[in-house]
Amino acid sequence: MLYQPPTGGAANDPYVGANPSAGIVGSKVPPKAIEHHQRELIALITKSGITPAEADLTQVAQAVRSQSLNYVATVGGTPNALTATLDPAPASWAALVGVPLRIKIGSVNTAAATLNVNALGAKNIVKADGGATAARDLVAGAVVDVIYDGTSVQIANVISGAATLLDTQIFTTAGAMSWTAPADGLYEVTVIGAGGGGGGNNGTTQGASGGGGGGAAIGRFAYVKGQVVTGSIGGGGGGGAGGGGTGATGGTTAFGGVISATGGAGGAASGNVGGVGVGSGGEINIAGPTPQVGGTTLFGGPGGHGPLGMGSGGNAGSGVQNGNGFGGAGSGSGPSTSSGGATGAGGAIIVKRIR
């Protein structure tokens, strides 16, 4: 938009107010001086997704605050070669130097990524220290702030080696598991053994005991991108059968042959509690919480809670309750019922990149 001088004036002549008593004739206003300003403001409002309304005199302020002109809700291209369209279209990449853009990622990237805005040509997407983007740096559904620095498109406030959301993975399905390192780095690994099953009451006046909570271990290990590590997750111990059955021991959880946690032992009939699981191979190794024996009136013994506050034991009651979360043990059955105990909760493996 250009400055529109008074009719008949030079390019930058100012407007003069009329003063008849002094013989001063006011400047004549050309149509463009009124129309162009209005059209410019209306364009800002509408391209920001706002419908112009005569009664609302704050719409320009709303448009500026929204920054909608710099937001791309639908990124095109491929996961590693992103495209974005701005409206109005920039004339060149030079027009975007220092301009903050927000783009919503459609699919997680699998390698170094580029961004092409309005077909101006692809630019490398890099972290704030100039390091190339790595696999999983751009998470599907995430809104990412990027700024063109004249050479590359920087992800604001992200440096090389910083962990991303997908660098934390949790495995909970009992049985064999496999994990692939998404990037070079140091990883924190937490393993949790499964909870033991509660004991089954044998029909006496003493309730059966709960199972023992699973153990846990936490350690830090270095892995390289693409390295495959296998392990196994312990399943929860089954409850003891009615009539005095002992609950089954929870399964052991192990990762990479370097860190593991055994499951809690099963609860027994009258009076004996199940032993707890223990962790090994970690910088921190934790024994599972201890369960309780059954009462003599109504209740079976509650199961031991899971370690690290990640699971709760089944509550004591006239019935039974399975273990909860990760590593919580099942409760024993109540007295004089000859019913079976509850099942313990399964174990888990949590892998998190810390640098």
C-alpha positions as CSV (number, residue, x, y, z in Angstrom):
1,M,0.0,0.0,0.0
2,L,1.3,3.5,-1.0
3,Y,0.8,6.8,0.7
4,Q,-1.8,8.7,-1.2
5,P,-1.1,12.5,-1.1
6,P,-3.8,15.2,-1.5
7,T,-5.2,15.5,-5.0
8,G,-2.8,17.6,-7.1
9,G,0.0,17.3,-4.5
10,A,3.5,15.8,-4.8
11,A,4.4,12.3,-3.7
12,N,4.9,13.0,0.0
13,D,2.9,16.3,0.5
14,P,1.0,16.5,3.8
15,Y,-2.7,17.1,4.1
16,V,-3.8,20.6,5.1
17,G,-6.9,21.4,7.1
18,A,-9.2,24.1,5.9
19,N,-9.1,27.5,7.6
20,P,-11.5,29.9,5.8
21,S,-10.8,32.8,8.1
22,A,-7.2,32.7,7.1
23,G,-7.9,32.0,3.5
24,I,-6.6,28.4,3.6
25,V,-8.3,25.9,1.4
26,G,-8.3,22.3,2.8
27,S,-6.7,19.5,0.9
28,K,-8.8,17.4,-1.4
29,V,-8.8,13.7,-0.5
30,P,-8.4,11.3,-3.4
31,P,-10.6,8.1,-3.3
32,K,-7.6,5.8,-3.0
33,A,-6.6,7.5,0.3
34,I,-9.9,6.1,1.8
35,E,-10.4,2.9,-0.2
36,H,-6.9,1.4,0.0
37,H,-6.6,1.6,3.8
38,Q,-10.0,0.0,4.2
39,R,-9.1,-2.8,1.8
40,E,-5.8,-3.4,3.5
41,L,-7.5,-3.8,6.9
42,I,-10.3,-5.9,5.6
43,A,-7.7,-8.3,4.0
44,L,-5.9,-8.6,7.3
45,I,-9.2,-9.4,9.1
46,T,-10.5,-11.9,6.5
47,K,-7.2,-13.7,5.9
48,S,-7.0,-14.2,9.7
49,G,-10.2,-16.2,9.5
50,I,-12.5,-13.5,10.9
51,T,-15.7,-12.3,9.3
52,P,-15.9,-8.5,9.1
53,A,-18.6,-7.0,11.3
54,E,-19.6,-3.4,11.4
55,A,-20.4,-3.5,15.1
56,D,-17.0,-4.9,16.2
57,L,-14.2,-2.3,16.1
58,T,-11.6,-4.6,17.6
59,Q,-11.2,-7.0,14.6
60,V,-7.9,-5.7,13.5
61,A,-6.5,-6.2,17.0
62,Q,-8.0,-9.7,17.1
63,A,-6.3,-10.5,13.7
64,V,-2.9,-9.3,14.8
65,R,-3.1,-11.2,18.1
66,S,-4.2,-14.4,16.4
67,Q,-1.1,-14.6,14.2
68,S,-3.3,-16.8,11.9
69,L,-1.5,-15.5,8.8
70,N,1.6,-17.4,10.0
71,Y,-0.2,-20.6,11.0
72,V,-0.3,-23.6,8.7
73,A,-2.9,-26.1,10.0
74,T,-2.4,-28.5,7.1
75,V,1.2,-29.3,6.1
76,G,1.6,-31.1,2.8
77,G,4.3,-33.0,1.1
78,T,5.9,-36.1,2.7
79,P,7.1,-36.7,6.3
80,N,10.6,-35.7,5.4
81,A,9.8,-33.1,2.7
82,L,7.2,-30.8,4.1
83,T,5.3,-28.1,2.1
84,A,3.3,-25.2,3.4
85,T,1.2,-22.5,1.8
86,L,0.9,-19.0,3.2
87,D,-1.8,-16.4,2.2
88,P,-0.8,-13.9,1.1
89,A,2.1,-15.6,-0.6
90,P,5.6,-14.3,0.3
91,A,7.6,-13.1,-2.8
92,S,10.7,-14.9,-1.7
93,W,12.4,-16.7,1.2
94,A,14.1,-13.3,1.9
95,A,10.7,-11.9,2.8
96,L,10.5,-14.6,5.6
97,V,13.8,-14.0,7.3
98,G,13.0,-13.8,11.1
99,V,9.3,-14.4,10.6
100,P,7.9,-17.0,13.1
101,L,5.8,-19.6,11.4
102,R,3.7,-22.3,13.1
103,I,3.2,-25.6,11.3
104,K,1.1,-28.6,12.4
105,I,2.9,-31.8,11.6
106,G,1.0,-34.4,9.7
107,S,3.3,-37.5,10.0
108,V,6.3,-38.2,12.1
109,N,9.6,-37.7,10.2
110,T,11.9,-40.6,9.6
111,A,15.1,-38.7,8.7
112,A,16.4,-35.1,8.2
113,A,13.5,-33.0,7.0
114,T,13.0,-29.9,4.7
115,L,10.3,-27.3,4.3
116,N,9.1,-25.7,1.1
117,V,6.9,-22.6,1.5
118,N,4.7,-21.6,-1.4
119,A,7.0,-23.4,-3.8
120,L,9.9,-21.1,-3.1
121,G,12.3,-24.0,-2.8
122,A,13.0,-26.5,0.0
123,K,15.1,-25.4,3.0
124,N,16.6,-27.7,5.6
125,I,14.8,-27.9,8.9
126,V,17.4,-27.7,11.6
127,K,17.6,-27.3,15.4
128,A,18.6,-24.1,17.1
129,D,22.2,-25.1,17.2
130,G,22.3,-25.9,13.5
131,G,22.1,-29.6,13.9
132,A,19.9,-31.5,11.4
133,T,16.6,-32.9,12.4
134,A,16.6,-36.6,13.2
135,A,14.0,-39.2,13.0
136,R,11.0,-38.5,15.3
137,D,12.0,-34.9,15.9
138,L,8.7,-33.8,14.2
139,V,5.8,-35.6,16.0
140,A,2.5,-36.1,14.2
141,G,-0.1,-33.7,15.5
142,A,2.5,-31.3,17.1
143,V,2.4,-27.6,16.4
144,V,6.1,-26.6,15.7
145,D,7.5,-23.1,15.8
146,V,10.0,-22.5,13.0
147,I,11.9,-19.4,11.9
148,Y,13.9,-18.9,8.6
149,D,17.4,-17.5,9.5
150,G,18.4,-16.7,5.9
151,T,19.9,-20.2,5.3
152,S,17.8,-22.8,7.1
153,V,14.5,-23.2,8.9
154,Q,15.2,-23.4,12.6
155,I,13.0,-25.2,15.1
156,A,12.7,-22.6,17.8
157,N,14.3,-23.6,21.1
158,V,15.2,-27.2,20.2
159,I,18.9,-28.2,20.2
160,S,20.6,-31.3,18.9
161,G,20.2,-34.3,21.3
162,A,17.1,-33.0,23.0
163,A,14.6,-35.7,23.6
164,T,11.2,-35.7,21.9
165,L,7.9,-37.1,23.0
166,L,8.3,-40.3,21.0
167,D,11.7,-40.9,22.7
168,T,9.7,-42.2,25.7
169,Q,8.1,-45.6,25.1
170,I,6.2,-47.8,27.5
171,F,5.8,-51.5,27.1
172,T,3.1,-53.4,29.1
173,T,2.1,-56.5,27.1
174,A,3.2,-59.6,28.8
175,G,5.8,-61.7,26.9
176,A,8.7,-60.9,24.6
177,M,9.3,-57.3,23.5
178,S,11.7,-55.5,21.2
179,W,12.8,-51.8,21.2
180,T,14.7,-49.9,18.6
181,A,16.7,-46.8,19.7
182,P,15.3,-43.8,17.8
183,A,18.6,-41.8,18.1
184,D,22.1,-41.9,19.6
185,G,21.9,-41.1,23.3
186,L,21.7,-41.9,26.9
187,Y,18.5,-43.7,28.0
188,E,16.8,-44.2,31.3
189,V,15.3,-47.7,31.6
190,T,12.8,-48.6,34.2
191,V,11.7,-52.3,34.6
192,I,8.9,-53.4,36.9
193,G,8.2,-57.0,37.8
194,A,4.6,-58.3,37.9
195,G,2.5,-58.5,41.1
196,G,1.8,-61.9,42.7
197,G,-1.6,-63.4,42.9
198,G,-3.6,-63.4,46.1
199,G,-4.1,-66.6,48.1
200,G,-7.3,-68.6,48.0
201,N,-9.0,-69.2,51.4
202,N,-9.3,-72.7,52.7
203,G,-12.6,-72.2,54.5
204,T,-11.1,-71.3,57.8
205,T,-11.8,-68.1,59.8
206,Q,-8.4,-66.6,58.7
207,G,-8.5,-64.8,55.4
208,A,-5.9,-65.6,52.8
209,S,-3.0,-63.2,52.3
210,G,-2.4,-60.9,49.4
211,G,0.4,-61.4,46.8
212,G,3.6,-59.6,47.0
213,G,4.3,-56.4,44.9
214,G,6.7,-56.7,42.0
215,G,10.2,-55.3,42.2
216,A,11.7,-52.5,40.1
217,A,15.1,-51.3,38.9
218,I,16.1,-48.0,37.2
219,G,19.3,-47.7,35.2
220,R,20.9,-45.5,32.5
221,F,22.4,-47.0,29.3
222,A,23.9,-45.6,26.1
223,Y,22.5,-46.9,22.8
224,V,23.1,-45.9,19.2
225,K,20.4,-45.1,16.6
226,G,18.9,-48.3,15.2
227,Q,20.2,-50.6,17.9
228,V,17.6,-53.3,18.7
229,V,17.2,-54.4,22.3
230,T,15.0,-57.3,23.3
231,G,13.5,-58.2,26.6
232,S,10.4,-59.6,28.3
233,I,7.6,-58.3,30.4
234,G,6.3,-60.4,33.3
235,G,2.6,-61.3,33.5
236,G,0.6,-60.9,36.6
237,G,0.4,-63.9,38.9
238,G,-2.9,-65.7,39.0
239,G,-4.9,-66.0,42.2
240,G,-4.8,-69.1,44.2
241,A,-7.7,-71.5,43.9
242,G,-10.4,-71.6,46.5
243,G,-9.8,-74.2,49.2
244,G,-6.3,-73.1,50.1
245,G,-4.5,-72.5,46.8
246,T,-1.4,-70.4,46.8
247,G,-1.3,-67.5,44.3
248,A,1.1,-67.7,41.4
249,T,4.3,-65.7,41.4
250,G,4.3,-62.6,39.1
251,G,6.6,-62.8,36.1
252,T,10.1,-61.3,35.8
253,T,10.6,-58.3,33.6
254,A,14.0,-57.9,31.9
255,F,15.6,-55.6,29.3
256,G,18.6,-56.2,27.2
257,G,20.1,-58.8,29.6
258,V,21.4,-55.9,31.8
259,I,18.5,-54.9,34.0
260,S,15.6,-56.9,35.5
261,A,13.0,-57.1,38.2
262,T,11.4,-60.2,39.6
263,G,7.7,-60.5,40.3
264,G,6.1,-60.7,43.7
265,A,5.3,-64.1,45.2
266,G,1.8,-65.4,45.5
267,G,-0.2,-65.1,48.7
268,A,-1.0,-68.2,50.7
269,A,-4.0,-69.4,52.6
270,S,-4.3,-68.6,56.3
271,G,-1.5,-66.5,57.7
272,N,1.4,-66.5,55.3
273,V,2.1,-63.5,53.1
274,G,3.7,-63.6,49.6
275,G,7.3,-62.5,49.2
276,V,8.1,-59.4,47.2
277,G,9.9,-59.0,43.9
278,V,13.4,-57.3,43.7
279,G,15.2,-55.3,41.1
280,S,18.7,-55.9,39.9
281,G,21.2,-54.4,37.4
282,G,20.1,-50.8,37.9
283,E,21.6,-47.8,39.6
284,I,18.5,-48.0,41.8
285,N,17.1,-51.4,42.7
286,I,13.8,-51.6,44.6
287,A,12.0,-54.3,46.4
288,G,8.3,-54.5,46.0
289,P,6.0,-53.5,48.9
290,T,4.9,-56.2,51.3
291,P,1.3,-57.5,51.3
292,Q,-0.8,-58.3,54.4
293,V,-2.3,-61.4,55.9
294,G,-6.0,-61.9,55.9
295,G,-8.2,-60.8,58.8
296,T,-10.1,-63.2,61.0
297,T,-13.6,-61.8,60.5
298,L,-14.5,-60.7,57.0
299,F,-11.5,-59.6,54.9
300,G,-8.7,-61.2,52.9
301,G,-5.3,-59.6,53.0
302,P,-4.7,-56.7,50.5
303,G,-2.0,-57.2,47.9
304,G,1.3,-55.4,48.0
305,H,1.3,-52.1,46.0
306,G,3.4,-51.8,42.8
307,P,6.8,-50.1,43.1
308,L,7.5,-46.5,42.4
309,G,3.9,-45.6,43.1
310,M,3.0,-47.1,39.7
311,G,0.4,-49.6,40.9
312,S,-1.8,-50.4,43.8
313,G,-2.5,-53.7,45.4
314,G,-6.0,-55.2,45.4
315,N,-8.0,-53.9,48.4
316,A,-9.1,-56.3,51.1
317,G,-12.8,-57.1,51.2
318,S,-15.3,-59.8,51.5
319,G,-14.6,-60.4,47.8
320,V,-11.3,-60.0,46.0
321,Q,-9.7,-57.3,43.9
322,N,-7.0,-57.6,41.2
323,G,-3.8,-55.7,41.3
324,N,-3.7,-52.3,39.5
325,G,-1.3,-50.4,37.4
326,F,2.2,-51.9,37.1
327,G,3.3,-54.6,39.6
328,G,0.4,-54.3,42.0
329,A,-0.5,-57.6,43.7
330,G,-3.9,-59.3,44.0
331,S,-5.7,-59.5,47.3
332,G,-6.4,-62.7,49.1
333,S,-9.9,-64.0,49.5
334,G,-11.9,-63.5,52.7
335,P,-12.3,-66.1,55.4
336,S,-14.9,-68.8,55.4
337,T,-15.5,-68.5,51.7
338,S,-13.2,-71.1,50.1
339,S,-13.0,-68.7,47.2
340,G,-10.0,-68.0,44.9
341,G,-7.6,-65.1,45.3
342,A,-7.2,-62.1,42.9
343,T,-4.7,-61.8,40.0
344,G,-1.7,-59.5,40.2
345,A,-1.0,-56.7,37.7
346,G,1.5,-57.2,35.0
347,G,4.9,-55.6,34.8
348,A,6.2,-52.9,32.5
349,I,9.3,-51.5,30.8
350,I,9.7,-47.7,30.3
351,V,12.5,-46.4,28.1
352,K,13.2,-42.7,28.0
353,R,16.0,-40.8,26.2
354,I,17.5,-38.2,28.6
355,R,20.2,-36.8,26.4
